[in-house]
Amino acid sequence: MTERTFAPRAAYRGLAVYRNDAVPVEVDLGDNTNQFGTAPSALVTVREWTDDPSRYPTLTTAPLRQAIAEWLGVEPGQVLAGCGSNDLIDSTMRAFVDPGSTVAFAAPTFVMTAHFARSNSLRPVPVLVRPDFQPDVDAILATGAPLIYLASPNNPAATLTEAGALDRLLDRAPGLVILDEAYAEFAGVSRVGEAARRGNVLVTRTFSKAWGLAGLRVGYAVGSAALIEELEKARGPYKVNALAERAATAAVRHDRAWLAGIVAQVLEARTWLLGALRDLGLAPLESAANFVGLPVPDAPAAARHLAERGLGVRAFRNLPHVGDLLRITVGPIPIMERVTRALGELPR
């Protein structure tokens, strides 16, 4: 039989499969997941789960949507869960923007933004952040893009968008805004209530960071009921598996006090890490998230040095305004002490 080769559609030809080439290490501080633990009620749910796995999960994740709505003070119809916030960002692009149109975003940002745009036959329009790492809102608006993506706090700089600038963006956007709040728990501010009232913004959030449930892949979006209904069409049914839904629901219902305690520990360790890095003569970026961006002369070399000492971080090359950067997830202070000792060994 003759082997047949099929070419992908045009939008896919420039895409690369997402890979993480990080080497195995004792402590992985490269992916911004929770280094302080997992929501305890979720863990109990996972360990005691006895449901029949031959059955589908709930069709619309109604129990989880109800729990999230009660937590955030919105209506269940203003919430949609998905397979991580990635799923909902991807689905939003598919649901609300015609192929061939544009998606504007502050750059650099979450690396999957441009990927999702291209995979949905959209044209990504990156708009360089300002030297203070704030988004250039006027330049973003000037693109006229019918869809704008903004992460706040952003990644990898951990910068929280100034409230006035965000107000201006939401008020003047010509179309829909995706506001990615993956790190909102650590910033202490959120626009979920506003998103539920407005008709032009979807807030996406995740259980992968503060809640410590990255392995279960659960995220959610908050917006007007009309937006959520259209988004659900693009997301499709059964996108959150039964165990993940049960675990996330248990966490939201029973572990809010635990979450507040975890966030407090992260903020304490973040303050310690920023101070220790400055004591070394380094210049870390200010952070509103659970990670710190650290400019270094050679990020890959610095990452290899830390990996040899059992510590994994994420290296970025040639970022605007800073050059090379290490992204370091904030963990317990004893681990942060190991990080700073290793960084202190690097040549200046």
Backbone torsions as a table, in degrees:
resi	resn	phi	psi	omega
1	MET	NA	134.7	179.6
2	THR	-77.9	129.6	178.8
3	GLU	-71.7	134.0	179.5
4	ARG	-109.0	138.4	178.9
5	THR	-114.2	130.6	-179.4
6	PHE	-112.1	128.9	178.1
7	ALA	-82.2	145.1	176.7
8	PRO	-72.1	165.5	175.7
9	ARG	-65.2	161.3	-169.2
10	ALA	-55.4	-39.6	-176.7
11	ALA	-62.1	-24.0	-175.8
12	TYR	-89.1	-13.5	-170.1
13	ARG	-65.0	-27.8	179.1
14	GLY	-95.4	4.4	-178.4
15	LEU	-86.6	150.2	172.9
16	ALA	-117.9	147.7	175.4
17	VAL	-65.0	134.0	178.3
18	TYR	-66.8	125.1	178.5
19	ARG	-129.5	149.9	171.6
20	ASN	-120.5	109.6	-174.6
21	ASP	-92.3	20.7	179.6
22	ALA	-64.1	139.9	178.1
23	VAL	-83.3	150.8	177.9
24	PRO	-60.4	133.8	-179.3
25	VAL	-137.2	167.1	179.1
26	GLU	-66.5	-44.6	-178.2
27	VAL	-127.4	115.7	-178.3
28	ASP	-94.3	108.8	178.4
29	LEU	-110.0	28.6	-173.4
30	GLY	-104.6	-9.2	-172.9
31	ASP	-121.9	10.6	173.2
32	ASN	63.0	23.6	175.5
33	THR	-85.0	171.0	-172.7
34	ASN	-73.3	117.9	178.7
35	GLN	-90.4	1.0	-174.1
36	PHE	-108.5	-2.7	177.6
37	GLY	131.8	-179.6	-177.9
38	THR	-118.7	146.0	178.4
39	ALA	-48.3	119.8	-171.1
40	PRO	-63.0	-36.9	178.8
41	SER	-66.9	-32.0	175.4
42	ALA	-66.0	-41.7	178.4
43	LEU	-61.8	-44.3	178.0
44	VAL	-59.8	-42.6	179.8
45	THR	-61.0	-43.5	179.7
46	VAL	-62.8	-44.5	-175.8
47	ARG	-70.5	-28.8	-175.6
48	GLU	-103.0	5.2	-175.7
49	TRP	-64.5	124.4	-179.4
50	THR	-130.5	12.7	-180.0
51	ASP	-63.1	158.7	179.0
52	ASP	-75.5	111.7	-177.7
53	PRO	-72.1	-4.2	176.2
54	SER	-78.7	-10.2	-178.5
55	ARG	-95.1	147.7	174.4
56	TYR	-67.2	154.9	170.4
57	PRO	-70.7	179.8	177.2
58	THR	-60.5	146.1	-173.8
59	LEU	-65.3	-40.6	-173.1
60	THR	-118.2	11.9	-176.1
61	THR	52.5	39.1	-175.7
62	ALA	-58.0	-43.4	179.7
63	PRO	-60.9	-40.6	179.4
64	LEU	-68.7	-42.8	179.2
65	ARG	-61.1	-39.8	178.2
66	GLN	-63.4	-44.4	-178.8
67	ALA	-64.4	-44.2	179.3
68	ILE	-63.9	-43.1	-179.7
69	ALA	-60.3	-43.9	178.6
70	GLU	-63.5	-39.3	179.4
71	TRP	-64.7	-43.8	-173.2
72	LEU	-91.6	-9.4	179.7
73	GLY	77.2	33.7	176.3
74	VAL	-123.5	-176.4	179.2
75	GLU	-93.4	149.3	179.3
76	PRO	-56.2	-33.9	179.0
77	GLY	-71.2	-6.7	176.7
78	GLN	-100.6	11.8	-177.8
79	VAL	-129.0	140.8	172.9
80	LEU	-139.3	130.2	177.5
81	ALA	-94.6	157.1	179.1
82	GLY	-154.4	-178.9	-179.9
83	CYS	-80.5	78.8	-172.6
84	GLY	76.4	161.2	177.2
85	SER	-67.3	-22.6	173.0
86	ASN	-50.9	-47.1	-177.4
87	ASP	-58.4	-40.1	-175.7
88	LEU	-78.2	-34.0	174.7
89	ILE	-64.6	-47.1	177.7
90	ASP	-58.7	-46.4	-178.1
91	SER	-66.0	-35.5	178.4
92	THR	-63.0	-43.9	178.1
93	MET	-62.2	-37.1	-179.1
94	ARG	-72.1	-34.0	-172.9
95	ALA	-82.2	-33.0	-165.1
96	PHE	-116.3	-5.0	-176.5
97	VAL	-128.4	130.2	179.8
98	ASP	-70.3	141.8	175.5
99	PRO	-51.5	139.5	-178.8
100	GLY	93.8	-11.3	-179.9
101	SER	-86.5	-168.9	-170.0
102	THR	-120.6	153.3	171.4
103	VAL	-126.2	119.0	179.5
104	ALA	-99.8	146.9	179.4
105	PHE	-158.2	152.6	174.8
106	ALA	-71.3	133.6	-176.7
107	ALA	-124.8	140.2	3.5
108	PRO	-77.9	157.8	178.6
109	THR	-155.2	-167.5	178.3
110	PHE	-49.2	123.5	-167.7
111	VAL	-65.4	-23.1	-177.2
112	MET	-78.7	-9.2	-178.0
113	THR	-59.4	-53.8	179.8
114	ALA	-65.5	-35.5	179.6
115	HIS	-62.0	-48.7	179.9
116	PHE	-63.1	-37.8	178.6
117	ALA	-60.0	-51.3	-178.0
118	ARG	-64.6	-39.4	-178.0
119	SER	-67.5	-19.7	175.8
120	ASN	-101.7	20.9	177.5
121	SER	60.4	36.1	176.1
122	LEU	-111.3	160.6	-179.5
123	ARG	-103.2	115.2	177.9
124	PRO	-72.1	136.5	179.0
125	VAL	-123.3	91.6	178.3
126	PRO	-74.3	139.0	178.0
127	VAL	-122.6	117.4	-173.1
128	LEU	-58.4	133.9	175.1
129	VAL	-66.6	160.5	176.2
130	ARG	-73.2	166.7	179.2
131	PRO	-58.2	-24.2	175.8
132	ASP	-87.8	9.2	176.9
133	PHE	70.4	8.7	170.7
134	GLN	-76.6	147.1	176.5
135	PRO	-66.2	143.9	175.5
136	ASP	-85.0	86.4	-172.0
137	VAL	-60.8	-42.6	-178.8
138	ASP	-62.8	-40.6	179.1
139	ALA	-68.1	-36.7	176.8
140	ILE	-63.5	-46.1	179.4
141	LEU	-63.5	-34.3	-178.0
142	ALA	-65.8	-18.8	177.7
143	THR	-67.5	-23.8	-176.5
144	GLY	69.1	14.5	-176.1
145	ALA	-63.1	135.8	178.9
146	PRO	-73.3	-10.8	175.6
147	LEU	-136.8	129.0	177.6
148	ILE	-119.7	133.9	175.0
149	TYR	-111.5	131.6	177.0
150	LEU	-140.5	123.5	174.3
151	ALA	-96.5	128.6	179.6
152	SER	-145.9	110.7	-3.0
153	PRO	-60.7	149.9	-178.4
154	ASN	-83.9	169.4	-179.0
155	ASN	-136.5	121.6	22.6
156	PRO	-103.7	9.3	-174.8
157	ALA	-87.4	-14.5	178.4
158	ALA	65.0	26.5	-177.4
159	THR	-89.4	132.0	174.8
160	LEU	-87.7	129.1	179.9
161	THR	-65.9	134.0	178.5
162	GLU	-58.6	140.0	-173.6
163	ALA	-59.2	-43.3	-179.0
164	GLY	-64.2	-40.1	178.6
165	ALA	-65.2	-39.9	179.1
166	LEU	-67.3	-40.0	176.0
167	ASP	-57.2	-45.5	-178.5
168	ARG	-63.0	-39.9	179.0
169	LEU	-63.7	-46.7	-177.9
170	LEU	-68.2	-35.6	-178.6
171	ASP	-71.9	-32.4	-171.0
172	ARG	-108.6	-4.6	-177.9
173	ALA	-58.0	133.6	-179.0
174	PRO	-73.9	-16.4	-179.0
175	GLY	-141.5	-135.4	-175.6
176	LEU	-93.4	144.7	175.7
177	VAL	-115.9	126.6	167.2
178	ILE	-92.5	116.3	177.3
179	LEU	-105.5	105.5	-175.7
180	ASP	-86.5	110.1	-178.8
181	GLU	-110.2	44.8	-178.0
182	ALA	-58.1	-27.7	-176.2
183	TYR	-113.9	21.5	-173.4
184	ALA	-61.7	-34.6	-178.7
185	GLU	-58.4	-34.1	-178.2
186	PHE	-83.7	-22.2	178.0
187	ALA	-82.5	-26.8	178.4
188	GLY	81.4	7.7	177.4
189	VAL	-135.5	150.9	179.9
190	SER	-154.7	153.5	177.6
191	ARG	-110.7	24.1	-176.2
192	VAL	-63.4	-39.9	179.2
193	GLY	-63.9	-40.6	177.8
194	GLU	-66.2	-39.6	180.0
195	ALA	-61.1	-37.8	179.7
196	ALA	-65.9	-29.4	-178.6
197	ARG	-87.2	-33.7	-177.9
198	ARG	-78.2	166.2	174.7
199	GLY	-112.7	8.7	-173.9
200	ASN	-127.4	15.0	179.8
201	VAL	-141.5	137.2	170.6
202	LEU	-116.8	123.1	174.0
203	VAL	-92.6	129.3	174.4
204	THR	-110.2	138.2	179.3
205	ARG	-140.1	173.9	-170.3
206	THR	-144.1	155.5	170.2
207	PHE	-94.8	3.6	-173.9
208	SER	-79.5	-22.2	-172.6
209	LYS	-101.5	-87.8	-174.2
210	ALA	-61.4	-36.8	-176.2
211	TRP	-79.0	-14.2	177.1
212	GLY	73.7	32.0	-176.3
213	LEU	-118.7	33.8	-175.1
214	ALA	-57.8	-36.7	-177.3
215	GLY	-69.4	-18.4	179.7
216	LEU	-91.3	-12.9	173.8
217	ARG	56.5	73.2	176.5
218	VAL	-130.6	127.5	172.2
219	GLY	-135.3	176.6	178.7
220	TYR	-154.7	158.0	176.8
221	ALA	-122.3	148.2	176.2
222	VAL	-126.3	131.8	178.1
223	GLY	-167.9	-174.6	176.8
224	SER	-61.7	155.2	-179.3
225	ALA	-59.5	-35.0	179.6
226	ALA	-66.1	-42.1	177.5
227	LEU	-65.4	-43.1	-177.8
228	ILE	-62.5	-38.6	179.6
229	GLU	-63.3	-42.0	177.9
230	GLU	-68.2	-39.0	179.6
231	LEU	-63.3	-36.6	-179.4
232	GLU	-64.2	-32.0	176.2
233	LYS	-61.3	-42.5	-178.4
234	ALA	-74.5	-35.0	-179.6
235	ARG	-67.7	-39.3	-178.4
236	GLY	83.9	172.8	-176.6
237	PRO	-84.3	162.3	169.9
238	TYR	57.7	40.0	-177.5
239	LYS	-89.6	-10.8	175.4
240	VAL	-116.2	122.0	-176.4
241	ASN	-70.5	161.4	-170.3
242	ALA	-61.5	-42.2	-179.1
243	LEU	-67.0	-43.3	179.8
244	ALA	-61.9	-42.1	179.6
245	GLU	-63.3	-44.9	179.6
246	ARG	-60.6	-45.1	-176.2
247	ALA	-66.5	-45.6	-179.7
248	ALA	-65.5	-38.8	178.1
249	THR	-62.4	-44.2	178.5
250	ALA	-61.7	-41.0	179.5
251	ALA	-61.0	-48.3	-177.7
252	VAL	-64.9	-37.1	-177.1
253	ARG	-76.1	-31.9	-168.8
254	HIS	-121.3	-13.0	-169.6
255	ASP	-118.1	26.9	-179.5
256	ARG	-68.4	-38.8	177.2
257	ALA	-65.6	-39.2	175.8
258	TRP	-59.5	-43.9	-179.8
259	LEU	-59.6	-44.7	179.2
260	ALA	-60.3	-39.1	177.8
261	GLY	-66.6	-40.3	178.0
262	ILE	-63.0	-44.9	179.9
263	VAL	-60.5	-42.1	178.6
264	ALA	-60.9	-40.5	177.9
265	GLN	-64.6	-40.9	179.0
266	VAL	-62.5	-44.7	-178.4
267	LEU	-65.1	-38.2	177.1
268	GLU	-63.8	-45.8	-179.9
269	ALA	-68.1	-35.0	177.7
270	ARG	-63.0	-44.3	177.9
271	THR	-61.4	-42.3	178.8
272	TRP	-62.2	-46.2	-177.3
273	LEU	-63.5	-44.7	179.3
274	LEU	-59.4	-43.2	179.0
275	GLY	-65.7	-41.1	-179.2
276	ALA	-66.6	-38.8	178.0
277	LEU	-64.6	-41.0	177.9
278	ARG	-66.0	-34.9	177.1
279	ASP	-63.1	-25.8	176.4
280	LEU	-80.5	-2.1	-176.3
281	GLY	85.3	12.4	178.9
282	LEU	-91.7	170.1	-175.2
283	ALA	-129.5	71.9	178.9
284	PRO	-65.1	152.4	175.6
285	LEU	-77.2	148.0	173.9
286	GLU	-61.4	145.3	-173.8
287	SER	-128.9	137.6	170.9
288	ALA	-114.2	15.6	-175.7
289	ALA	-124.8	-165.6	178.5
290	ASN	-99.9	28.6	175.3
291	PHE	-147.6	163.5	-178.0
292	VAL	-127.6	133.5	172.8
293	GLY	-92.2	128.6	-177.0
294	LEU	-124.1	109.1	175.3
295	PRO	-65.1	134.0	178.7
296	VAL	-139.9	158.7	-179.6
297	PRO	-65.6	-37.1	-176.2
298	ASP	-141.1	94.6	-174.3
299	ALA	-64.1	-45.5	179.3
300	PRO	-60.0	-40.4	179.6
301	ALA	-65.7	-41.6	179.1
302	ALA	-65.3	-39.4	178.5
303	ALA	-64.6	-39.7	177.1
304	ARG	-63.6	-40.2	178.9
305	HIS	-60.0	-45.1	178.9
306	LEU	-68.4	-38.1	179.9
307	ALA	-62.2	-36.0	177.5
308	GLU	-64.0	-18.5	178.4
309	ARG	-106.0	17.2	173.6
310	GLY	82.6	15.6	-174.7
311	LEU	-121.1	118.9	179.4
312	GLY	-97.4	130.2	174.0
313	VAL	-132.1	169.3	179.5
314	ARG	-102.4	128.8	-179.2
315	ALA	-101.3	134.7	175.8
316	PHE	-122.5	138.4	-179.4
317	ARG	-106.4	137.4	166.3
318	ASN	54.3	48.2	175.7
319	LEU	-76.2	146.6	177.8
320	PRO	-57.6	139.5	174.7
321	HIS	76.2	-21.0	-176.3
322	VAL	-125.6	-21.9	-173.8
323	GLY	80.2	-135.4	-179.2
324	ASP	-73.5	147.6	-175.5
325	LEU	-145.1	139.5	166.9
326	LEU	-101.3	133.6	173.2
327	ARG	-104.7	118.6	-172.8
328	ILE	-117.0	116.6	175.8
329	THR	-68.3	136.3	178.4
330	VAL	-75.9	127.7	176.8
331	GLY	-128.1	-175.1	178.2
332	PRO	-53.6	149.7	-172.9
333	ILE	-57.1	-39.0	176.8
334	PRO	-58.2	-35.2	176.5
335	ILE	-72.0	-39.2	177.1
336	MET	-63.5	-31.9	175.5
337	GLU	-64.3	-38.6	176.9
338	ARG	-64.5	-40.2	179.2
339	VAL	-62.0	-47.7	-177.0
340	THR	-68.3	-34.6	175.2
341	ARG	-62.1	-44.1	-179.9
342	ALA	-65.7	-40.2	178.6
343	LEU	-66.6	-32.7	178.3
344	GLY	-66.1	-17.9	178.9
345	GLU	-83.1	-12.0	-177.2
346	LEU	-73.4	145.0	175.3
347	PRO	-66.0	146.5	178.8
348	ARG	-97.0	NA	NA
